Amino acid sequence: MKHYGRYVYQPGLSNCIRFSYFGNGGNFNNFLTYNDCKEFCMGKPK
């Protein structure tokens, strides 16, 4: 089964980390890039 590198926000770490996504199921905490994850979960830098 093929897997893809995705990013998930970890509130306890206040950061986005990479994980292996296998393409089935999931939720909204699943981002293609680190920057997408960071912007959505932590806001854009001012």
mmCIF file of the N, C-alpha and C atoms, coordinates in Angstrom:
data_MODEL
# 
_entry.id   MODEL 
# 
loop_
_atom_site.group_PDB 
_atom_site.id 
_atom_site.type_symbol 
_atom_site.label_atom_id 
_atom_site.label_alt_id 
_atom_site.label_comp_id 
_atom_site.label_asym_id 
_atom_site.label_entity_id 
_atom_site.label_seq_id 
_atom_site.pdbx_PDB_ins_code 
_atom_site.Cartn_x 
_atom_site.Cartn_y 
_atom_site.Cartn_z 
_atom_site.occupancy 
_atom_site.B_iso_or_equiv 
_atom_site.pdbx_formal_charge 
_atom_site.auth_seq_id 
_atom_site.auth_comp_id 
_atom_site.auth_asym_id 
_atom_site.auth_atom_id 
_atom_site.pdbx_PDB_model_num 
ATOM 1   N N  . MET A 1 1  ? 0.847   -1.179 0.000  1.00 0.00 ? 1  MET A N  1 
ATOM 2   C CA . MET A 1 1  ? 0.000   0.000  0.000  1.00 0.00 ? 1  MET A CA 1 
ATOM 3   C C  . MET A 1 1  ? 0.891   1.240  0.000  1.00 0.00 ? 1  MET A C  1 
ATOM 4   N N  . LYS A 1 2  ? 0.619   2.146  -0.902 1.00 0.00 ? 2  LYS A N  1 
ATOM 5   C CA . LYS A 1 2  ? 1.415   3.361  -1.013 1.00 0.00 ? 2  LYS A CA 1 
ATOM 6   C C  . LYS A 1 2  ? 1.058   4.345  0.103  1.00 0.00 ? 2  LYS A C  1 
ATOM 7   N N  . HIS A 1 3  ? 2.070   5.046  0.591  1.00 0.00 ? 3  HIS A N  1 
ATOM 8   C CA . HIS A 1 3  ? 1.815   6.063  1.611  1.00 0.00 ? 3  HIS A CA 1 
ATOM 9   C C  . HIS A 1 3  ? 2.388   7.397  1.155  1.00 0.00 ? 3  HIS A C  1 
ATOM 10  N N  . TYR A 1 4  ? 1.855   8.453  1.737  1.00 0.00 ? 4  TYR A N  1 
ATOM 11  C CA . TYR A 1 4  ? 2.233   9.807  1.370  1.00 0.00 ? 4  TYR A CA 1 
ATOM 12  C C  . TYR A 1 4  ? 2.661   10.553 2.620  1.00 0.00 ? 4  TYR A C  1 
ATOM 13  N N  . GLY A 1 5  ? 3.651   11.429 2.486  1.00 0.00 ? 5  GLY A N  1 
ATOM 14  C CA . GLY A 1 5  ? 4.053   12.278 3.599  1.00 0.00 ? 5  GLY A CA 1 
ATOM 15  C C  . GLY A 1 5  ? 3.072   13.420 3.740  1.00 0.00 ? 5  GLY A C  1 
ATOM 16  N N  . ARG A 1 6  ? 2.479   13.548 4.889  1.00 0.00 ? 6  ARG A N  1 
ATOM 17  C CA . ARG A 1 6  ? 1.547   14.634 5.191  1.00 0.00 ? 6  ARG A CA 1 
ATOM 18  C C  . ARG A 1 6  ? 1.949   15.244 6.530  1.00 0.00 ? 6  ARG A C  1 
ATOM 19  N N  . TYR A 1 7  ? 1.268   16.315 6.900  1.00 0.00 ? 7  TYR A N  1 
ATOM 20  C CA . TYR A 1 7  ? 1.557   17.006 8.153  1.00 0.00 ? 7  TYR A CA 1 
ATOM 21  C C  . TYR A 1 7  ? 0.298   17.105 8.998  1.00 0.00 ? 7  TYR A C  1 
ATOM 22  N N  . VAL A 1 8  ? 0.488   16.991 10.296 1.00 0.00 ? 8  VAL A N  1 
ATOM 23  C CA . VAL A 1 8  ? -0.598  17.052 11.259 1.00 0.00 ? 8  VAL A CA 1 
ATOM 24  C C  . VAL A 1 8  ? -0.183  18.015 12.372 1.00 0.00 ? 8  VAL A C  1 
ATOM 25  N N  . TYR A 1 9  ? -1.136  18.791 12.884 1.00 0.00 ? 9  TYR A N  1 
ATOM 26  C CA . TYR A 1 9  ? -0.849  19.705 13.989 1.00 0.00 ? 9  TYR A CA 1 
ATOM 27  C C  . TYR A 1 9  ? -0.944  18.958 15.307 1.00 0.00 ? 9  TYR A C  1 
ATOM 28  N N  . GLN A 1 10 ? 0.089   19.099 16.129 1.00 0.00 ? 10 GLN A N  1 
ATOM 29  C CA . GLN A 1 10 ? 0.132   18.492 17.457 1.00 0.00 ? 10 GLN A CA 1 
ATOM 30  C C  . GLN A 1 10 ? 0.042   19.606 18.503 1.00 0.00 ? 10 GLN A C  1 
ATOM 31  N N  . PRO A 1 11 ? -1.135  19.804 19.114 1.00 0.00 ? 11 PRO A N  1 
ATOM 32  C CA . PRO A 1 11 ? -1.305  20.901 20.080 1.00 0.00 ? 11 PRO A CA 1 
ATOM 33  C C  . PRO A 1 11 ? -0.325  20.839 21.249 1.00 0.00 ? 11 PRO A C  1 
ATOM 34  N N  . GLY A 1 12 ? -0.014  19.647 21.729 1.00 0.00 ? 12 GLY A N  1 
ATOM 35  C CA . GLY A 1 12 ? 0.913   19.516 22.856 1.00 0.00 ? 12 GLY A CA 1 
ATOM 36  C C  . GLY A 1 12 ? 2.305   20.026 22.537 1.00 0.00 ? 12 GLY A C  1 
ATOM 37  N N  . LEU A 1 13 ? 2.677   19.978 21.269 1.00 0.00 ? 13 LEU A N  1 
ATOM 38  C CA . LEU A 1 13 ? 3.985   20.463 20.819 1.00 0.00 ? 13 LEU A CA 1 
ATOM 39  C C  . LEU A 1 13 ? 3.902   21.864 20.227 1.00 0.00 ? 13 LEU A C  1 
ATOM 40  N N  . SER A 1 14 ? 2.675   22.339 19.993 1.00 0.00 ? 14 SER A N  1 
ATOM 41  C CA . SER A 1 14 ? 2.439   23.617 19.300 1.00 0.00 ? 14 SER A CA 1 
ATOM 42  C C  . SER A 1 14 ? 3.201   23.657 17.981 1.00 0.00 ? 14 SER A C  1 
ATOM 43  N N  . ASN A 1 15 ? 3.149   22.535 17.250 1.00 0.00 ? 15 ASN A N  1 
ATOM 44  C CA . ASN A 1 15 ? 3.886   22.447 15.999 1.00 0.00 ? 15 ASN A CA 1 
ATOM 45  C C  . ASN A 1 15 ? 3.239   21.420 15.080 1.00 0.00 ? 15 ASN A C  1 
ATOM 46  N N  . CYS A 1 16 ? 3.614   21.471 13.818 1.00 0.00 ? 16 CYS A N  1 
ATOM 47  C CA . CYS A 1 16 ? 3.162   20.495 12.828 1.00 0.00 ? 16 CYS A CA 1 
ATOM 48  C C  . CYS A 1 16 ? 4.260   19.457 12.632 1.00 0.00 ? 16 CYS A C  1 
ATOM 49  N N  . ILE A 1 17 ? 3.862   18.204 12.580 1.00 0.00 ? 17 ILE A N  1 
ATOM 50  C CA . ILE A 1 17 ? 4.839   17.137 12.368 1.00 0.00 ? 17 ILE A CA 1 
ATOM 51  C C  . ILE A 1 17 ? 4.425   16.294 11.165 1.00 0.00 ? 17 ILE A C  1 
ATOM 52  N N  . ARG A 1 18 ? 5.408   15.664 10.552 1.00 0.00 ? 18 ARG A N  1 
ATOM 53  C CA . ARG A 1 18 ? 5.161   14.827 9.376  1.00 0.00 ? 18 ARG A CA 1 
ATOM 54  C C  . ARG A 1 18 ? 4.724   13.435 9.809  1.00 0.00 ? 18 ARG A C  1 
ATOM 55  N N  . PHE A 1 19 ? 3.826   12.838 9.026  1.00 0.00 ? 19 PHE A N  1 
ATOM 56  C CA . PHE A 1 19 ? 3.400   11.467 9.278  1.00 0.00 ? 19 PHE A CA 1 
ATOM 57  C C  . PHE A 1 19 ? 3.110   10.795 7.949  1.00 0.00 ? 19 PHE A C  1 
ATOM 58  N N  . SER A 1 20 ? 3.001   9.486  7.953  1.00 0.00 ? 20 SER A N  1 
ATOM 59  C CA . SER A 1 20 ? 2.679   8.721  6.745  1.00 0.00 ? 20 SER A CA 1 
ATOM 60  C C  . SER A 1 20 ? 1.175   8.573  6.625  1.00 0.00 ? 20 SER A C  1 
ATOM 61  N N  . TYR A 1 21 ? 0.632   9.034  5.514  1.00 0.00 ? 21 TYR A N  1 
ATOM 62  C CA . TYR A 1 21 ? -0.800  8.952  5.238  1.00 0.00 ? 21 TYR A CA 1 
ATOM 63  C C  . TYR A 1 21 ? -1.011  7.910  4.150  1.00 0.00 ? 21 TYR A C  1 
ATOM 64  N N  . PHE A 1 22 ? -1.897  6.968  4.390  1.00 0.00 ? 22 PHE A N  1 
ATOM 65  C CA . PHE A 1 22 ? -2.114  5.866  3.466  1.00 0.00 ? 22 PHE A CA 1 
ATOM 66  C C  . PHE A 1 22 ? -3.320  6.069  2.552  1.00 0.00 ? 22 PHE A C  1 
ATOM 67  N N  . GLY A 1 23 ? -3.957  7.250  2.615  1.00 0.00 ? 23 GLY A N  1 
ATOM 68  C CA . GLY A 1 23 ? -4.999  7.604  1.669  1.00 0.00 ? 23 GLY A CA 1 
ATOM 69  C C  . GLY A 1 23 ? -6.412  7.198  2.029  1.00 0.00 ? 23 GLY A C  1 
ATOM 70  N N  . ASN A 1 24 ? -6.623  6.604  3.189  1.00 0.00 ? 24 ASN A N  1 
ATOM 71  C CA . ASN A 1 24 ? -7.991  6.222  3.546  1.00 0.00 ? 24 ASN A CA 1 
ATOM 72  C C  . ASN A 1 24 ? -8.365  6.833  4.889  1.00 0.00 ? 24 ASN A C  1 
ATOM 73  N N  . GLY A 1 25 ? -9.606  7.279  4.988  1.00 0.00 ? 25 GLY A N  1 
ATOM 74  C CA . GLY A 1 25 ? -10.061 7.889  6.239  1.00 0.00 ? 25 GLY A CA 1 
ATOM 75  C C  . GLY A 1 25 ? -9.395  9.239  6.447  1.00 0.00 ? 25 GLY A C  1 
ATOM 76  N N  . GLY A 1 26 ? -9.200  9.582  7.686  1.00 0.00 ? 26 GLY A N  1 
ATOM 77  C CA . GLY A 1 26 ? -8.557  10.844 8.010  1.00 0.00 ? 26 GLY A CA 1 
ATOM 78  C C  . GLY A 1 26 ? -9.561  11.875 8.492  1.00 0.00 ? 26 GLY A C  1 
ATOM 79  N N  . ASN A 1 27 ? -9.056  13.069 8.753  1.00 0.00 ? 27 ASN A N  1 
ATOM 80  C CA . ASN A 1 27 ? -9.886  14.169 9.214  1.00 0.00 ? 27 ASN A CA 1 
ATOM 81  C C  . ASN A 1 27 ? -9.320  15.477 8.667  1.00 0.00 ? 27 ASN A C  1 
ATOM 82  N N  . PHE A 1 28 ? -9.755  16.595 9.216  1.00 0.00 ? 28 PHE A N  1 
ATOM 83  C CA . PHE A 1 28 ? -9.299  17.889 8.717  1.00 0.00 ? 28 PHE A CA 1 
ATOM 84  C C  . PHE A 1 28 ? -7.883  18.237 9.165  1.00 0.00 ? 28 PHE A C  1 
ATOM 85  N N  . ASN A 1 29 ? -7.341  17.509 10.121 1.00 0.00 ? 29 ASN A N  1 
ATOM 86  C CA . ASN A 1 29 ? -5.983  17.755 10.597 1.00 0.00 ? 29 ASN A CA 1 
ATOM 87  C C  . ASN A 1 29 ? -5.019  16.905 9.763  1.00 0.00 ? 29 ASN A C  1 
ATOM 88  N N  . ASN A 1 30 ? -4.927  17.256 8.465  1.00 0.00 ? 30 ASN A N  1 
ATOM 89  C CA . ASN A 1 30 ? -4.154  16.480 7.505  1.00 0.00 ? 30 ASN A CA 1 
ATOM 90  C C  . ASN A 1 30 ? -3.793  17.433 6.367  1.00 0.00 ? 30 ASN A C  1 
ATOM 91  N N  . PHE A 1 31 ? -2.531  17.841 6.292  1.00 0.00 ? 31 PHE A N  1 
ATOM 92  C CA . PHE A 1 31 ? -2.116  18.880 5.356  1.00 0.00 ? 31 PHE A CA 1 
ATOM 93  C C  . PHE A 1 31 ? -1.021  18.389 4.421  1.00 0.00 ? 31 PHE A C  1 
ATOM 94  N N  . LEU A 1 32 ? -1.052  18.878 3.179  1.00 0.00 ? 32 LEU A N  1 
ATOM 95  C CA . LEU A 1 32 ? -0.053  18.480 2.183  1.00 0.00 ? 32 LEU A CA 1 
ATOM 96  C C  . LEU A 1 32 ? 1.337   19.011 2.504  1.00 0.00 ? 32 LEU A C  1 
ATOM 97  N N  . THR A 1 33 ? 1.412   20.228 3.036  1.00 0.00 ? 33 THR A N  1 
ATOM 98  C CA . THR A 1 33 ? 2.719   20.830 3.314  1.00 0.00 ? 33 THR A CA 1 
ATOM 99  C C  . THR A 1 33 ? 2.790   21.328 4.756  1.00 0.00 ? 33 THR A C  1 
ATOM 100 N N  . TYR A 1 34 ? 4.008   21.488 5.232  1.00 0.00 ? 34 TYR A N  1 
ATOM 101 C CA . TYR A 1 34 ? 4.240   22.028 6.569  1.00 0.00 ? 34 TYR A CA 1 
ATOM 102 C C  . TYR A 1 34 ? 3.661   23.443 6.659  1.00 0.00 ? 34 TYR A C  1 
ATOM 103 N N  . ASN A 1 35 ? 3.895   24.248 5.625  1.00 0.00 ? 35 ASN A N  1 
ATOM 104 C CA . ASN A 1 35 ? 3.397   25.629 5.646  1.00 0.00 ? 35 ASN A CA 1 
ATOM 105 C C  . ASN A 1 35 ? 1.879   25.694 5.672  1.00 0.00 ? 35 ASN A C  1 
ATOM 106 N N  . ASP A 1 36 ? 1.199   24.817 4.937  1.00 0.00 ? 36 ASP A N  1 
ATOM 107 C CA . ASP A 1 36 ? -0.268  24.770 4.978  1.00 0.00 ? 36 ASP A CA 1 
ATOM 108 C C  . ASP A 1 36 ? -0.747  24.470 6.393  1.00 0.00 ? 36 ASP A C  1 
ATOM 109 N N  . CYS A 1 37 ? -0.125  23.503 7.027  1.00 0.00 ? 37 CYS A N  1 
ATOM 110 C CA . CYS A 1 37 ? -0.481  23.114 8.393  1.00 0.00 ? 37 CYS A CA 1 
ATOM 111 C C  . CYS A 1 37 ? -0.253  24.279 9.357  1.00 0.00 ? 37 CYS A C  1 
ATOM 112 N N  . LYS A 1 38 ? 0.914   24.864 9.267  1.00 0.00 ? 38 LYS A N  1 
ATOM 113 C CA . LYS A 1 38 ? 1.283   25.951 10.173 1.00 0.00 ? 38 LYS A CA 1 
ATOM 114 C C  . LYS A 1 38 ? 0.353   27.154 10.016 1.00 0.00 ? 38 LYS A C  1 
ATOM 115 N N  . GLU A 1 39 ? 0.070   27.545 8.771  1.00 0.00 ? 39 GLU A N  1 
ATOM 116 C CA . GLU A 1 39 ? -0.819  28.683 8.522  1.00 0.00 ? 39 GLU A CA 1 
ATOM 117 C C  . GLU A 1 39 ? -2.224  28.441 9.046  1.00 0.00 ? 39 GLU A C  1 
ATOM 118 N N  . PHE A 1 40 ? -2.777  27.263 8.771  1.00 0.00 ? 40 PHE A N  1 
ATOM 119 C CA . PHE A 1 40 ? -4.140  26.956 9.183  1.00 0.00 ? 40 PHE A CA 1 
ATOM 120 C C  . PHE A 1 40 ? -4.255  26.853 10.701 1.00 0.00 ? 40 PHE A C  1 
ATOM 121 N N  . CYS A 1 41 ? -3.311  26.208 11.340 1.00 0.00 ? 41 CYS A N  1 
ATOM 122 C CA . CYS A 1 41 ? -3.415  25.916 12.774 1.00 0.00 ? 41 CYS A CA 1 
ATOM 123 C C  . CYS A 1 41 ? -2.828  26.992 13.674 1.00 0.00 ? 41 CYS A C  1 
ATOM 124 N N  . MET A 1 42 ? -1.835  27.718 13.196 1.00 0.00 ? 42 MET A N  1 
ATOM 125 C CA . MET A 1 42 ? -1.171  28.700 14.044 1.00 0.00 ? 42 MET A CA 1 
ATOM 126 C C  . MET A 1 42 ? -1.325  30.121 13.528 1.00 0.00 ? 42 MET A C  1 
ATOM 127 N N  . GLY A 1 43 ? -1.944  30.285 12.361 1.00 0.00 ? 43 GLY A N  1 
ATOM 128 C CA . GLY A 1 43 ? -2.146  31.611 11.786 1.00 0.00 ? 43 GLY A CA 1 
ATOM 129 C C  . GLY A 1 43 ? -0.927  32.086 11.017 1.00 0.00 ? 43 GLY A C  1 
ATOM 130 N N  . LYS A 1 44 ? -1.171  33.071 10.166 1.00 0.00 ? 44 LYS A N  1 
ATOM 131 C CA . LYS A 1 44 ? -0.079  33.647 9.380  1.00 0.00 ? 44 LYS A CA 1 
ATOM 132 C C  . LYS A 1 44 ? 0.763   34.549 10.270 1.00 0.00 ? 44 LYS A C  1 
ATOM 133 N N  . PRO A 1 45 ? 2.083   34.578 10.029 1.00 0.00 ? 45 PRO A N  1 
ATOM 134 C CA . PRO A 1 45 ? 2.932   35.492 10.811 1.00 0.00 ? 45 PRO A CA 1 
ATOM 135 C C  . PRO A 1 45 ? 2.575   36.943 10.512 1.00 0.00 ? 45 PRO A C  1 
ATOM 136 N N  . LYS A 1 46 ? 2.692   37.771 11.529 1.00 0.00 ? 46 LYS A N  1 
ATOM 137 C CA . LYS A 1 46 ? 2.360   39.196 11.363 1.00 0.00 ? 46 LYS A CA 1 
ATOM 138 C C  . LYS A 1 46 ? 3.589   40.006 11.073 1.00 0.00 ? 46 LYS A C  1 
# 
